[in-house]
């Protein structure tokens, strides 16, 4: 579902989220639900760790845009639109 979307490189200040972003990329074509929740978690964690640098903000905005677009495209997928269903997945 990423449609070949390229995200900015993860800044060194956000190294703890790099693993989740990598997992999301690996799952883009085979399991959009895992990709969605991995990116959402990376965003949430990244916002907590943020030093408010421009490169961090750029990545966060790209992630938010992707999450919003994917949620709209997958509006019928309860594992994406419902957090409890997503956790059960």
Secondary structure, 3 states (H helix, E strand, C coil): CCCCCCCCCCCHHHHHHHHHHHHHHHHCCCCHHHHHHHHHHHHHHHHHHCCCCHHHHHHHHHHHHHHHHHHHHCCCCHHHHCHHHHHHC
